[in-house]
Amino acid sequence: MAELELVRSKAAMRYQLVLQFAADTIADYDALIALEHHLIDALGNNSVDGHDMGLGETNIFILTTDPHTTFRQLAPVLVRSGHMPAVTAAYRRTDEDKYHVLWPENSSQEFRVA
């Protein structure tokens, strides 16, 4: 029954928030994993949906009903860990492909997950 509730919970999450960092070393990967654990502690296991690394970038994927609120929740974790200056945060509806950049504020850069 708990597994069914998890599936329902994830289905209700209409947005994917992505935290992206430049990275290409094993140390970068280790830092990604450590940060992911801090984010899980801040949000709970149901929201953090995994990570990837490749082509010079790392991404942490988060499912959410409200990407703006979720990013505000995570901002203190990113500041404490020293990742805030290096992160680009963007979101998309789970049924769409186009991302909208949340951070850095007022950014006009195009966001992609490689």
PyMOL commands that set and color helices and strands:
alter all, ss='L'
color gray80, all
select helices_A, chain A and resi 2-12+26-43+67-80+84-86
alter helices_A, ss='H'
color red, helices_A
select strands_A, chain A and resi 15-22+48-54+57-64+88-93+100-103
alter strands_A, ss='S'
color yellow, strands_A
deselect
rebuild
show_as cartoon
